[in-house]
Amino acid sequence: MKGPPERWLLVLLAAVQFTHIMDFMVMMPLGPQLMRELQISPESFSHIVAAYSVSAGVIGLLAAPFIDRFDRKKLLLMTYAGFVLGTLAVAMSHTAGSLLVSRAICGCFGGVSGSLVLALVGDIIPPERRASGMGIVMTAFAVAAAVGVPVGLFLAQRFVWETPFFLLAGLSSATWLLIWKWLPANRRTTPVDPAMQRAAFLSLMRDANAGRALLFMAALILGHFAIIPFLAPYLVNNAGLDEKHLFLIYLVGGVCTVVTSPLVGRMADRLGRFRVFAFMATAASIVTLLITHGGRKPEWETLVLAAGFFVFASGRFVPAQAMMSLAVNSSQRGAFMSLTSCTRDFVAGASAGVVGLIVKEAPDGSLLHVNWLGWIAITAAALSVWLASRVLVKDQPIAAPSP
């Protein structure tokens, strides 16, 4: 029986990413409620948030040498099942310790399955349409921001804080069944020799182009997470946004990104991945400068700037992920995407820790030195553009045999 069309497979992979991203994003705005109801200190809560990224980075690094040995569908089913169980454990946690362990379990399995999703996009979509495919999958971030987080916050406030995690466990279980039914098995036609796979991984570790690509991703994540942790508090405490309207930032920004992410992917395929990335990074830097160097603003202006940040700062990841997927040969893609996920998780955690040392709270509740974060983000964005220009394409389309 013929399988589902390519686009529906991408939507299915986007659904996996949606559950990962919502699981990660909804935890942070739930902070005040969790600290109050579970009597968690701010320091303990920061450890709970970091547990996901740290565990994802560690397990991803350990899995990288072996990930290309296995059928991607079978491995995704296994790791995604672990993520479902971890999310269910979060919903059933009643102490800071159990919540910390549950979040670490989610990160262990969610990080690996996220890298598998990106590797599967590379398997399913040929290089000449890779950015378009990435654009579809990465709309999961926008949908999670526009729909997932506001709905999760509403459910937590209307019922109990565990409600969004029970909902996520249910959605993830349904997605797991669809993966089992519809996702095709890996297309390998010959068995994988473990010795050859080890040699391929060692070759990957020595690959200068892969190293430049990982540095490129590190700079990109640094520029992003220099702003993200304190964006919402800054908009409320400094820009004057009513806290009750904070959900509008996610709603407006997410809706805009749902529309623009596929467009950015098509533009990258048509005009060139690097050219579109450089434009998006430059536009994101301008918006970042306006956000971090302004005072109190009318609410409509704050929403416009936040929407611009979502569109450009998040949109630059579409051509960037396509460039990453082409930086190594297809036989190394799974391991490389796992290393990419590790880089992303470690740099995100380190960035959040560093910016937490920079930002201080004034007596009136406003945040100080956020303008420094803006300059860090802009510098990292400029570095990412330079590094992107030095990442070569290794995974080329296979030429049709001559008649």
C-alpha positions, -999 to 999 in steps of 0.1 A, spaced: 0 0 0 13 34 -9 23 56 20 12 91 28 25 120 6 57 138 15 39 168 29 19 147 54 51 130 66 65 164 73 34 175 92 37 143 112 73 151 121 63 187 129 37 172 153 66 155 171 85 187 173 54 206 185 51 183 216 88 187 224 87 224 221 55 230 240 68 207 267 99 228 270 83 263 266 53 259 289 74 251 319 89 286 321 57 307 323 44 282 348 72 292 372 52 314 396 25 289 400 49 260 405 70 278 430 39 288 449 20 255 449 51 231 453 70 255 475 100 256 451 127 282 455 137 303 425 171 285 425 155 251 425 131 261 397 161 272 376 176 237 381 143 221 370 142 242 338 179 234 331 174 197 337 158 192 303 185 209 283 214 194 302 201 158 301 193 163 264 228 175 257 245 147 276 224 118 262 226 133 227 264 134 229 266 98 241 242 86 214 259 104 185 284 77 177 256 50 174 226 68 161 232 61 124 234 23 131 197 19 136 166 22 116 154 58 123 118 49 126 124 22 152 147 45 172 122 74 170 94 51 183 116 41 212 128 75 222 94 92 216 78 66 239 103 75 266 94 112 261 57 103 265 64 85 298 86 114 310 58 139 303 34 117 322 58 116 351 60 154 351 22 155 354 23 131 384 52 149 402 44 165 436 78 175 449 107 195 435 129 164 435 104 142 415 98 171 391 136 175 385 140 138 377 109 138 354 122 168 335 156 151 331 138 120 316 119 142 292 152 158 281 170 124 277 144 111 252 132 144 238 166 156 227 174 124 208 140 121 191 143 158 181 176 152 163 161 121 147 133 143 133 158 166 116 177 136 103 145 122 89 137 154 71 171 150 54 162 115 44 128 123 31 134 156 13 161 160 -15 187 188 -10 171 211 -36 139 213 -15 154 208 19 148 243 32 112 241 23 109 209 42 126 224 72 102 254 70 72 231 74 87 211 103 98 243 121 64 258 120 60 236 151 78 263 171 53 289 159 23 267 166 36 258 200 41 295 208 8 307 193 -15 279 204 3 255 228 17 279 254 -15 301 257 -37 270 259 -14 254 284 -13 285 306 -51 288 305 -56 251 314 -31 254 343 -47 285 356 -83 272 351 -76 237 366 -43 226 380 -7 230 368 -5 194 358 -33 197 332 -11 208 302 13 179 308 -15 154 309 -28 169 276 7 167 261 10 130 271 -22 123 253 -12 142 222 22 126 221 6 91 225 -16 98 195 13 111 175 33 79 184 6 58 169 6 78 137 44 74 134 41 37 139 14 34 112 26 59 86 63 67 88 83 46 64 112 25 76 147 36 70 157 32 33 190 14 39 194 -15 15 226 -29 30 234 -37 67 254 -12 87 289 -24 96 296 -11 132 333 -8 124 326 13 94 301 33 114 327 40 141 352 50 114 325 73 99 319 90 132 356 95 138 358 110 103 329 133 112 348 145 143 378 153 122 357 170 95 366 207 94 333 216 76 313 198 103 332 217 130 325 251 113 288 241 110 287 233 148 304 266 156 278 283 133 250 267 153 266 277 186 268 313 176 232 312 164 219 298 196 240 322 217 224 351 198 190 337 204 192 327 241 210 359 250 175 375 247 149 347 252 152 341 290 145 377 299 123 388 270 90 384 288 101 400 322 117 428 303 86 436 282 65 436 314 88 454 338 106 478 314 84 482 283 52 485 303 33 455 288 4 445 311 12 410 325 -23 398 317 -16 405 280 17 386 280 1 357 262 -5 380 232 33 381 226 32 343 220 -1 344 202 8 373 178 44 362 173 34 326 168 7 333 143 30 355 122 57 328 123 32 301 112 27 321 80 62 332 74 83 301 82 72 281 51 77 313 30 112 317 43 119 281 34 107 285 -2 127 318 -5 158 300 8 154 272 -18 148 298 -46 172 326 -37 199 307 -18 201 295 18 230 318 29 215 349 13 182 345 30 199 336 63 220 367 62 190 389 56 170 373 84 199 376 108 204 412 100 167 420 104 166 401 137 196 422 149 177 455 141 146 443 160 167 432 189 184 466 191 150 483 191 136 460 218 166 462 242 174 499 239 139 513 242 120 524 273 83 522 279 63 518 248 26 517 237 13 482 239 8 480 201 44 489 195 56 462 219 35 437 201 48 447 167 84 445 178 78 411 195 62 398 163 92 410 144 115 392 168 96 360 164 95 363 126 131 372 120 149 356 150 131 323 147 129 325 109 166 325 105 167 289 119 148 277 87 177 283 63 202 276 90 188 241 97 188 234 60 224 244 58 233 221 87 215 192 71 237 196 40 270 201 58 278 164 59 271 133 38 238 115 43 255 85 59 266 108 88 235 129 90 220 112 121 252 115 141 258 150 130 222 161 139 227 145 173 259 166 177 240 196 165 213 190 192 240 186 218 256 219 208 222 236 208 213 223 243 247 230 259 250 265 245 214 274 254 220 263 290 253 281 292 238 313 276 209 313 301 234 310 330 256 338 317 228 363 310 214 355 345 247 369 359 245 400 338 209 411 344 201 428 377 168 439 392 164 476 401 145 486 433 115 495 412 114 460 397 128 469 363 157 450 348 191 465 344 218 457 317 193 442 292 209 465 266 241 446 271 223 414 262 212 431 230 248 438 220 258 402 228 230 389 206 239 413 177 276 403 180 267 366 180 244 371 150 272 388 130 296 359 139 269 334 128 267 351 94 304 349 89 305 312 100 276 304 77 295 318 47 322 292 54 300 261 57 302 241 26 275 218 10 285 181 13 252 164 6 246 169 -31 216 157 -52 222 124 -68 226 128 -105 202 108 -127 220 80 -146 226 88 -183 206 68 -208 
